[in-house]
């Protein structure tokens, strides 16, 4: 994958990737960029990942792979 000037690169841990679908990360990152709230991006993603991890019945990438 080639990274170009202007690209946004978001690095995530397995804990985040297990709980947030990649398309959701893209949507949240795009909104943060458009709203000029990039410093809050990590907080938003982390909060969502923790909320999802606590749910027993929630849909997550990990849950989908486990089926």
C-alpha positions as CSV (number, residue, x, y, z in Angstrom):
1,X,0.0,0.0,0.0
2,X,1.4,3.4,-1.0
3,X,0.9,6.3,1.4
4,X,0.5,9.7,-0.3
5,X,0.6,13.2,0.9
6,X,-2.7,14.0,2.5
7,X,-3.5,10.4,3.5
8,X,-4.7,9.7,7.0
9,X,-3.0,6.7,8.6
10,X,-4.7,5.3,11.7
11,X,-2.8,2.6,13.6
12,X,-4.9,0.4,15.9
13,X,-4.2,-2.4,18.4
14,X,-5.8,-5.8,18.2
15,X,-8.2,-4.8,21.0
16,X,-9.5,-2.0,18.8
17,X,-9.6,-4.1,15.7
18,X,-11.5,-6.8,17.6
19,X,-14.2,-4.4,18.6
20,X,-14.6,-1.8,15.8
21,X,-15.2,-2.6,12.2
22,X,-12.7,-1.0,9.8
23,X,-15.5,0.9,8.0
24,X,-16.5,2.4,11.4
25,X,-12.9,3.6,11.9
26,X,-13.0,5.2,8.5
27,X,-16.3,7.0,9.2
28,X,-15.1,8.3,12.6
29,X,-11.7,9.4,11.2
30,X,-13.3,11.2,8.3
31,X,-15.7,13.0,10.6
32,X,-12.9,14.0,12.9
33,X,-10.9,15.3,9.9
34,X,-13.9,17.2,8.5
35,X,-14.8,18.7,11.9
36,X,-11.1,19.5,12.6
37,X,-11.3,17.5,15.8
38,X,-8.4,15.1,15.1
39,X,-7.0,15.4,18.6
40,X,-10.2,13.7,19.8
41,X,-9.9,10.8,17.3
42,X,-8.0,8.4,19.6
43,X,-10.4,9.1,22.5
44,X,-13.4,8.5,20.4
45,X,-12.1,5.2,19.0
46,X,-10.8,4.0,22.4
47,X,-14.2,4.8,24.0
48,X,-16.1,2.9,21.3
49,X,-13.8,-0.1,21.6
50,X,-14.2,-0.3,25.4
51,X,-18.0,0.0,25.1
52,X,-18.1,-2.7,22.5
53,X,-15.8,-5.0,24.5
54,X,-18.1,-4.8,27.5
55,X,-21.2,-5.8,25.6
56,X,-21.9,-9.5,25.6
57,X,-24.4,-9.5,22.8
58,X,-22.9,-6.8,20.6
59,X,-21.8,-7.3,17.0
60,X,-18.1,-6.9,16.6
61,X,-15.3,-8.1,14.2
62,X,-14.1,-10.6,16.8
63,X,-17.7,-11.9,17.3
64,X,-18.1,-12.3,13.5
65,X,-14.9,-14.2,13.1
66,X,-15.7,-16.5,16.1
67,X,-18.9,-17.7,14.5
